[in-house]
Amino acid sequence: MTKKDLIEKVAQKAKLSKKAAKVSVETFLNEVMKALAAGEVVKLSGFGTFKTKMFKAKTIKAIGTKESKKIMARRMPRYIPGTKIKKMVK
């Protein structure tokens, strides 16, 4: 499913225009991204939890060249599925 498909489903189910559905979906996604960027945890009951995890800096060796590369410390988003999703996917 793409964002376009999701917008069409929301417009259909909520009986909204596609323009209003697009604004709703994009606003939701933007707010989730802003919260994650601020280091907040986003919990959606039954759906799951979005949060960020800090990874330490490390040195790796490139497979082909055996050259050492340093990877900086960084924060990455993570998703933990909720109970309802786990049961549906089984």
PyMOL CGO cylinders between C-alpha atoms (Angstrom):
from pymol import cmd
from pymol.cgo import CYLINDER

trace = [
    CYLINDER, 0.00, 0.00, 0.00, 1.31, 3.41, -0.93, 0.3, 1, 1, 1, 1, 1, 1,
    CYLINDER, 1.31, 3.41, -0.93, 0.52, 6.79, 0.61, 0.3, 1, 1, 1, 1, 1, 1,
    CYLINDER, 0.52, 6.79, 0.61, -1.77, 7.49, -2.34, 0.3, 1, 1, 1, 1, 1, 1,
    CYLINDER, -1.77, 7.49, -2.34, -3.69, 4.24, -1.67, 0.3, 1, 1, 1, 1, 1, 1,
    CYLINDER, -3.69, 4.24, -1.67, -3.99, 5.15, 2.00, 0.3, 1, 1, 1, 1, 1, 1,
    CYLINDER, -3.99, 5.15, 2.00, -5.36, 8.60, 1.13, 0.3, 1, 1, 1, 1, 1, 1,
    CYLINDER, -5.36, 8.60, 1.13, -7.97, 7.02, -1.14, 0.3, 1, 1, 1, 1, 1, 1,
    CYLINDER, -7.97, 7.02, -1.14, -9.04, 4.56, 1.60, 0.3, 1, 1, 1, 1, 1, 1,
    CYLINDER, -9.04, 4.56, 1.60, -9.31, 7.34, 4.19, 0.3, 1, 1, 1, 1, 1, 1,
    CYLINDER, -9.31, 7.34, 4.19, -11.36, 9.47, 1.80, 0.3, 1, 1, 1, 1, 1, 1,
    CYLINDER, -11.36, 9.47, 1.80, -13.68, 6.54, 1.10, 0.3, 1, 1, 1, 1, 1, 1,
    CYLINDER, -13.68, 6.54, 1.10, -14.13, 5.35, 4.72, 0.3, 1, 1, 1, 1, 1, 1,
    CYLINDER, -14.13, 5.35, 4.72, -14.44, 8.81, 6.28, 0.3, 1, 1, 1, 1, 1, 1,
    CYLINDER, -14.44, 8.81, 6.28, -16.52, 10.19, 3.39, 0.3, 1, 1, 1, 1, 1, 1,
    CYLINDER, -16.52, 10.19, 3.39, -14.05, 13.02, 2.82, 0.3, 1, 1, 1, 1, 1, 1,
    CYLINDER, -14.05, 13.02, 2.82, -12.79, 14.61, -0.34, 0.3, 1, 1, 1, 1, 1, 1,
    CYLINDER, -12.79, 14.61, -0.34, -9.41, 13.31, -1.50, 0.3, 1, 1, 1, 1, 1, 1,
    CYLINDER, -9.41, 13.31, -1.50, -7.94, 16.72, -0.75, 0.3, 1, 1, 1, 1, 1, 1,
    CYLINDER, -7.94, 16.72, -0.75, -9.18, 16.64, 2.87, 0.3, 1, 1, 1, 1, 1, 1,
    CYLINDER, -9.18, 16.64, 2.87, -8.01, 13.04, 3.28, 0.3, 1, 1, 1, 1, 1, 1,
    CYLINDER, -8.01, 13.04, 3.28, -4.58, 13.97, 1.91, 0.3, 1, 1, 1, 1, 1, 1,
    CYLINDER, -4.58, 13.97, 1.91, -4.28, 16.82, 4.41, 0.3, 1, 1, 1, 1, 1, 1,
    CYLINDER, -4.28, 16.82, 4.41, -5.32, 14.47, 7.25, 0.3, 1, 1, 1, 1, 1, 1,
    CYLINDER, -5.32, 14.47, 7.25, -2.87, 11.71, 6.34, 0.3, 1, 1, 1, 1, 1, 1,
    CYLINDER, -2.87, 11.71, 6.34, 0.03, 14.10, 5.71, 0.3, 1, 1, 1, 1, 1, 1,
    CYLINDER, 0.03, 14.10, 5.71, -0.65, 15.97, 8.96, 0.3, 1, 1, 1, 1, 1, 1,
    CYLINDER, -0.65, 15.97, 8.96, -0.65, 12.69, 10.90, 0.3, 1, 1, 1, 1, 1, 1,
    CYLINDER, -0.65, 12.69, 10.90, 2.61, 11.52, 9.32, 0.3, 1, 1, 1, 1, 1, 1,
    CYLINDER, 2.61, 11.52, 9.32, 4.29, 14.91, 9.82, 0.3, 1, 1, 1, 1, 1, 1,
    CYLINDER, 4.29, 14.91, 9.82, 3.33, 15.00, 13.50, 0.3, 1, 1, 1, 1, 1, 1,
    CYLINDER, 3.33, 15.00, 13.50, 4.72, 11.48, 14.04, 0.3, 1, 1, 1, 1, 1, 1,
    CYLINDER, 4.72, 11.48, 14.04, 7.98, 12.49, 12.33, 0.3, 1, 1, 1, 1, 1, 1,
    CYLINDER, 7.98, 12.49, 12.33, 8.24, 15.71, 14.38, 0.3, 1, 1, 1, 1, 1, 1,
    CYLINDER, 8.24, 15.71, 14.38, 7.72, 13.77, 17.62, 0.3, 1, 1, 1, 1, 1, 1,
    CYLINDER, 7.72, 13.77, 17.62, 10.41, 11.23, 16.68, 0.3, 1, 1, 1, 1, 1, 1,
    CYLINDER, 10.41, 11.23, 16.68, 12.82, 14.02, 15.69, 0.3, 1, 1, 1, 1, 1, 1,
    CYLINDER, 12.82, 14.02, 15.69, 12.27, 15.55, 19.13, 0.3, 1, 1, 1, 1, 1, 1,
    CYLINDER, 12.27, 15.55, 19.13, 13.10, 12.20, 20.77, 0.3, 1, 1, 1, 1, 1, 1,
    CYLINDER, 13.10, 12.20, 20.77, 9.54, 11.45, 21.86, 0.3, 1, 1, 1, 1, 1, 1,
    CYLINDER, 9.54, 11.45, 21.86, 7.89, 8.02, 21.85, 0.3, 1, 1, 1, 1, 1, 1,
    CYLINDER, 7.89, 8.02, 21.85, 4.69, 7.71, 19.77, 0.3, 1, 1, 1, 1, 1, 1,
    CYLINDER, 4.69, 7.71, 19.77, 2.31, 5.03, 21.08, 0.3, 1, 1, 1, 1, 1, 1,
    CYLINDER, 2.31, 5.03, 21.08, -0.74, 4.14, 19.00, 0.3, 1, 1, 1, 1, 1, 1,
    CYLINDER, -0.74, 4.14, 19.00, -2.93, 1.77, 20.99, 0.3, 1, 1, 1, 1, 1, 1,
    CYLINDER, -2.93, 1.77, 20.99, -3.39, -1.53, 19.15, 0.3, 1, 1, 1, 1, 1, 1,
    CYLINDER, -3.39, -1.53, 19.15, -1.13, -0.46, 16.27, 0.3, 1, 1, 1, 1, 1, 1,
    CYLINDER, -1.13, -0.46, 16.27, 2.32, -0.12, 17.81, 0.3, 1, 1, 1, 1, 1, 1,
    CYLINDER, 2.32, -0.12, 17.81, 5.02, 2.12, 19.14, 0.3, 1, 1, 1, 1, 1, 1,
    CYLINDER, 5.02, 2.12, 19.14, 7.41, 4.34, 17.22, 0.3, 1, 1, 1, 1, 1, 1,
    CYLINDER, 7.41, 4.34, 17.22, 10.58, 5.42, 18.98, 0.3, 1, 1, 1, 1, 1, 1,
    CYLINDER, 10.58, 5.42, 18.98, 14.21, 6.20, 18.29, 0.3, 1, 1, 1, 1, 1, 1,
    CYLINDER, 14.21, 6.20, 18.29, 17.26, 4.21, 19.32, 0.3, 1, 1, 1, 1, 1, 1,
    CYLINDER, 17.26, 4.21, 19.32, 20.77, 5.57, 19.72, 0.3, 1, 1, 1, 1, 1, 1,
    CYLINDER, 20.77, 5.57, 19.72, 23.55, 3.62, 18.01, 0.3, 1, 1, 1, 1, 1, 1,
    CYLINDER, 23.55, 3.62, 18.01, 27.17, 4.08, 19.10, 0.3, 1, 1, 1, 1, 1, 1,
    CYLINDER, 27.17, 4.08, 19.10, 29.96, 5.13, 16.76, 0.3, 1, 1, 1, 1, 1, 1,
    CYLINDER, 29.96, 5.13, 16.76, 31.89, 2.17, 15.36, 0.3, 1, 1, 1, 1, 1, 1,
    CYLINDER, 31.89, 2.17, 15.36, 34.60, 1.25, 12.90, 0.3, 1, 1, 1, 1, 1, 1,
    CYLINDER, 34.60, 1.25, 12.90, 33.87, -1.26, 10.13, 0.3, 1, 1, 1, 1, 1, 1,
    CYLINDER, 33.87, -1.26, 10.13, 35.91, -2.84, 7.35, 0.3, 1, 1, 1, 1, 1, 1,
    CYLINDER, 35.91, -2.84, 7.35, 34.56, -2.59, 3.81, 0.3, 1, 1, 1, 1, 1, 1,
    CYLINDER, 34.56, -2.59, 3.81, 34.10, -6.09, 2.36, 0.3, 1, 1, 1, 1, 1, 1,
    CYLINDER, 34.10, -6.09, 2.36, 35.69, -5.53, -1.04, 0.3, 1, 1, 1, 1, 1, 1,
    CYLINDER, 35.69, -5.53, -1.04, 38.55, -3.18, -0.18, 0.3, 1, 1, 1, 1, 1, 1,
    CYLINDER, 38.55, -3.18, -0.18, 39.25, -4.14, 3.46, 0.3, 1, 1, 1, 1, 1, 1,
    CYLINDER, 39.25, -4.14, 3.46, 39.40, -0.40, 4.08, 0.3, 1, 1, 1, 1, 1, 1,
    CYLINDER, 39.40, -0.40, 4.08, 38.41, 0.78, 7.58, 0.3, 1, 1, 1, 1, 1, 1,
    CYLINDER, 38.41, 0.78, 7.58, 35.52, 3.21, 7.77, 0.3, 1, 1, 1, 1, 1, 1,
    CYLINDER, 35.52, 3.21, 7.77, 34.20, 5.03, 10.79, 0.3, 1, 1, 1, 1, 1, 1,
    CYLINDER, 34.20, 5.03, 10.79, 30.44, 5.26, 11.26, 0.3, 1, 1, 1, 1, 1, 1,
    CYLINDER, 30.44, 5.26, 11.26, 29.30, 8.15, 13.43, 0.3, 1, 1, 1, 1, 1, 1,
    CYLINDER, 29.30, 8.15, 13.43, 26.92, 7.73, 16.36, 0.3, 1, 1, 1, 1, 1, 1,
    CYLINDER, 26.92, 7.73, 16.36, 23.34, 8.22, 15.25, 0.3, 1, 1, 1, 1, 1, 1,
    CYLINDER, 23.34, 8.22, 15.25, 19.72, 7.97, 16.24, 0.3, 1, 1, 1, 1, 1, 1,
    CYLINDER, 19.72, 7.97, 16.24, 17.49, 5.72, 14.12, 0.3, 1, 1, 1, 1, 1, 1,
    CYLINDER, 17.49, 5.72, 14.12, 13.69, 5.28, 14.17, 0.3, 1, 1, 1, 1, 1, 1,
    CYLINDER, 13.69, 5.28, 14.17, 12.27, 1.94, 15.31, 0.3, 1, 1, 1, 1, 1, 1,
    CYLINDER, 12.27, 1.94, 15.31, 8.77, 0.44, 15.15, 0.3, 1, 1, 1, 1, 1, 1,
    CYLINDER, 8.77, 0.44, 15.15, 7.45, -2.14, 17.60, 0.3, 1, 1, 1, 1, 1, 1,
    CYLINDER, 7.45, -2.14, 17.60, 4.16, -3.70, 16.44, 0.3, 1, 1, 1, 1, 1, 1,
    CYLINDER, 4.16, -3.70, 16.44, 1.19, -3.81, 18.80, 0.3, 1, 1, 1, 1, 1, 1,
    CYLINDER, 1.19, -3.81, 18.80, -0.70, -6.91, 19.88, 0.3, 1, 1, 1, 1, 1, 1,
    CYLINDER, -0.70, -6.91, 19.88, -3.53, -6.48, 17.34, 0.3, 1, 1, 1, 1, 1, 1,
    CYLINDER, -3.53, -6.48, 17.34, -1.08, -6.23, 14.44, 0.3, 1, 1, 1, 1, 1, 1,
    CYLINDER, -1.08, -6.23, 14.44, 0.85, -9.29, 15.62, 0.3, 1, 1, 1, 1, 1, 1,
    CYLINDER, 0.85, -9.29, 15.62, -2.35, -11.33, 15.79, 0.3, 1, 1, 1, 1, 1, 1,
    CYLINDER, -2.35, -11.33, 15.79, -3.57, -10.17, 12.35, 0.3, 1, 1, 1, 1, 1, 1,
    CYLINDER, -3.57, -10.17, 12.35, -0.28, -10.95, 10.61, 0.3, 1, 1, 1, 1, 1, 1,
    CYLINDER, -0.28, -10.95, 10.61, 0.07, -14.47, 12.05, 0.3, 1, 1, 1, 1, 1, 1,
]
cmd.load_cgo(trace, "trace")
